[in-house]
Amino acid sequence: MSDLSQWYNQIPRFTRYWLTCTVTLSLLARFNILPMSSMYLHSEAVFGRLQLWRCITALFVYPLTSATGFHFLINCYFISRYIAQLEKEQFGRSPADYLYMLLIIAFLANVGGMLFNVYFLMDLLVVSTTYVWCQLNKDVIVNFWFGTRFKAIYLPWVLAIMELVFQGSIASLIGIFIGHVYYFFKFQYPQELGGGAFLETPGLLKQYVPDISGGFSGFGEPPASRAPQRPVAGNGIFGNTWGRGNQLGRN
């Protein structure tokens, strides 16, 4: 229990909140303490009956069955490993930026879920956020099935293809699109193409979740700019078993 508690407390704050809400709501729905019928995303219920809470509960609740339990555990693994690394390393000094990223991805996941009739948004959230991690850590080597190894940049596409083939689901493809939208406007457009910074964290959020002085220098750097340098305000992946990543050049 002490080892479990230590592992849990080592997960960065907002990723820990995310994982806790996901596990708690999913278990409560699994044992019929909370009605699953009132928590999944349904556009008619949201707009027709103003059940706006579905936009939040659908982000965390997952239908746990004997067929989906392993898939759920894999998602939790990705949250506690790759996404936790994203918060700890890339956003270690700016937790408000990480929280703002989650809010943007959650909003886009709701839009994508309504457009493509995806009722549970956990897959979209995990894939899109992991996509950002993969883009910022392109040279990290990940171990996959049967000892296959490849760079992290290819991981979201491998997952999407496998999910499409084995489950017939396009959730991972939607997640990749959402993750790319965020990554493009947060990193590529302002830093690589010299465009404006559209996804800067609002000052109000910075006040409630202030930056941390010191800390980490950044895990994975955004693409090097190919445009003339100018000041930019602010700073600055289912249902399968995947191995852990090991960065090249590290022991």
C-alpha positions in Angstrom: 0.0 0.0 0.0 2.8 2.4 0.8 4.4 1.7 -2.7 1.0 2.3 -4.3 0.6 5.5 -2.4 4.0 6.7 -3.3 3.4 5.9 -7.0 0.1 7.8 -6.9 1.6 10.9 -5.2 4.4 11.0 -7.8 1.9 11.6 -10.6 1.7 15.3 -11.3 -1.2 17.2 -10.0 -3.6 17.6 -12.9 -2.9 14.3 -14.4 -3.5 12.8 -11.0 -6.9 14.5 -10.8 -7.7 13.3 -14.3 -6.8 9.7 -13.5 -8.7 9.8 -10.1 -11.9 11.1 -11.7 -11.7 8.5 -14.5 -11.2 5.6 -12.2 -13.8 6.8 -9.6 -16.6 7.6 -12.1 -16.0 4.5 -14.1 -16.2 2.2 -11.0 -19.2 4.0 -9.6 -21.0 3.5 -12.9 -19.8 -0.1 -13.1 -21.4 -1.0 -9.8 -24.6 1.0 -10.6 -24.0 3.6 -7.9 -24.2 6.3 -10.6 -26.4 5.8 -13.7 -24.3 5.3 -16.8 -27.4 6.4 -18.9 -27.0 9.9 -17.5 -23.3 10.3 -18.0 -22.4 9.4 -21.6 -22.3 12.1 -24.3 -25.5 12.5 -26.2 -26.1 15.7 -28.3 -29.9 15.5 -28.1 -29.7 15.3 -24.3 -27.2 18.1 -24.1 -28.9 20.6 -26.4 -32.5 19.4 -26.2 -32.8 18.7 -22.5 -29.9 20.9 -21.3 -28.1 18.0 -19.6 -24.9 20.0 -19.9 -23.1 17.8 -17.3 -22.7 15.1 -19.9 -20.0 17.1 -21.6 -18.0 16.7 -18.4 -18.9 13.2 -17.2 -18.3 11.8 -20.7 -14.7 12.9 -20.4 -14.0 10.6 -17.5 -16.6 7.8 -17.3 -15.8 4.6 -19.3 -18.1 1.5 -19.7 -16.3 -1.2 -17.7 -17.1 -4.7 -18.8 -15.1 -8.0 -19.2 -14.5 -7.0 -22.8 -13.4 -3.4 -22.2 -11.6 -3.7 -18.9 -8.2 -4.3 -20.4 -8.6 -1.4 -22.8 -9.5 0.8 -19.8 -6.3 -0.3 -18.0 -4.2 0.5 -21.0 -5.7 4.0 -21.2 -4.9 4.5 -17.5 -1.3 3.3 -18.2 -0.9 6.0 -20.8 -2.3 8.7 -18.5 0.0 7.7 -15.7 3.1 7.4 -17.8 3.3 9.4 -21.0 0.8 12.1 -20.2 2.2 12.4 -16.7 5.6 12.9 -18.3 4.1 15.6 -20.5 2.9 17.6 -17.5 6.0 17.0 -15.4 8.6 17.8 -18.0 7.2 19.9 -20.8 4.8 21.9 -18.6 6.7 21.5 -15.3 7.1 25.2 -14.8 3.7 26.2 -16.2 0.9 24.1 -14.8 -1.6 26.6 -16.1 -0.5 26.0 -19.7 -1.0 22.2 -19.2 -4.4 22.8 -17.7 -5.4 25.1 -20.5 -4.2 22.4 -23.0 -6.5 19.9 -21.3 -9.4 22.3 -21.4 -8.9 22.9 -25.2 -8.6 19.2 -25.9 -11.7 18.4 -23.8 -13.7 21.0 -25.7 -12.6 19.6 -29.1 -13.3 16.1 -27.9 -16.8 17.0 -27.1 -17.2 18.6 -30.5 -15.7 15.5 -32.2 -17.8 13.1 -30.1 -21.0 14.8 -31.1 -20.1 15.0 -34.7 -19.1 11.3 -35.0 -21.4 9.8 -32.3 -18.6 8.9 -29.8 -20.4 8.6 -26.5 -17.3 8.1 -24.2 -14.4 10.5 -24.7 -11.6 8.8 -22.8 -10.0 7.4 -25.9 -10.1 10.8 -27.6 -8.5 12.5 -24.6 -5.8 10.0 -24.2 -4.8 9.8 -27.8 -4.9 13.5 -28.5 -2.8 14.3 -25.4 -0.4 11.5 -26.1 -0.1 12.8 -29.6 1.3 16.0 -28.2 3.8 14.1 -26.1 4.9 12.1 -29.2 5.4 15.2 -31.2 7.5 16.8 -28.5 9.5 13.6 -28.1 9.9 12.3 -31.6 13.2 10.5 -31.1 12.0 8.5 -28.1 12.1 4.8 -28.9 9.0 2.9 -27.7 8.7 -0.9 -27.5 5.6 -2.4 -29.0 4.2 -5.9 -29.5 6.6 -8.8 -30.2 9.7 -6.7 -29.5 9.0 -4.2 -32.3 10.6 -0.8 -31.7 10.0 2.5 -33.4 10.1 6.2 -32.8 7.4 7.8 -30.7 6.2 10.0 -33.6 4.8 6.8 -35.3 3.0 5.5 -32.2 -0.4 7.3 -32.6 -0.7 6.1 -36.2 0.1 2.5 -35.2 -2.5 2.7 -32.5 -5.1 4.2 -34.8 -4.6 1.5 -37.5 -4.8 -1.3 -34.9 -7.9 0.1 -33.3 -9.6 0.5 -36.7 -8.7 -3.0 -37.8 -9.6 -4.9 -34.6 -12.4 -2.7 -33.2 -13.7 -0.8 -36.2 -13.4 2.4 -34.2 -12.2 5.8 -35.5 -11.8 7.3 -32.0 -8.0 7.3 -32.2 -8.1 9.0 -35.6 -10.3 11.7 -34.1 -7.9 12.0 -31.2 -4.9 12.4 -33.5 -6.7 15.2 -35.4 -7.5 17.0 -32.1 -3.9 16.6 -30.8 -2.6 17.9 -34.1 -4.8 20.9 -34.0 -3.5 21.8 -30.6 0.1 21.1 -31.4 0.0 23.1 -34.7 -1.5 26.2 -33.2 0.5 26.0 -29.9 3.9 25.2 -31.3 4.2 24.9 -35.1 2.3 27.9 -36.3 3.9 30.5 -34.0 7.4 29.1 -33.6 8.0 27.3 -36.9 5.9 29.3 -39.3 6.2 32.7 -37.6 2.5 33.1 -37.1 0.6 34.5 -34.1 0.2 32.8 -30.8 -3.5 31.9 -30.6 -3.4 29.5 -27.7 -1.7 31.5 -25.0 -3.0 30.7 -21.6 -5.4 33.4 -20.2 -3.9 35.6 -17.5 -6.8 34.7 -15.1 -5.9 31.1 -15.3 -2.3 32.0 -14.6 -3.3 33.8 -11.5 -5.2 30.8 -10.1 -2.4 28.4 -11.2 0.8 30.4 -11.1 4.0 29.4 -12.8 6.6 27.6 -10.8 10.1 29.1 -10.6 12.9 26.6 -11.1 11.9 23.0 -11.8 12.4 21.2 -15.1 14.0 22.5 -18.2 11.6 20.8 -20.6 11.0 17.3 -21.9 11.2 17.4 -25.6 11.5 20.7 -27.4 9.1 22.2 -29.9 10.3 22.3 -33.5 13.1 24.8 -34.3 11.8 27.9 -35.9 12.4 28.3 -39.6 10.8 31.8 -39.6 12.4 35.1 -38.6 12.7 35.3 -34.9 10.4 37.6 -33.1 9.0 37.8 -29.6 6.2 35.5 -28.8 4.1 36.1 -25.7 4.2 33.3 -23.1 6.1 30.1 -23.1 6.6 28.2 -25.3 -2.5 8.2 -27.6 -6.1 1.7 -27.3 -7.1 -1.5 -26.4 -3.6 -2.8 -27.0 -0.5 -3.5 -24.9 2.2 -1.0 -25.4 5.6 -1.0 -23.8 7.3 1.9 -22.1 9.4 4.4 -23.9 13.1 4.7 -23.5 14.8 7.8 -24.7 17.9 7.4 -26.9 21.1 8.3 -25.1 19.7 7.8 -21.6 20.7 5.1 -19.2 
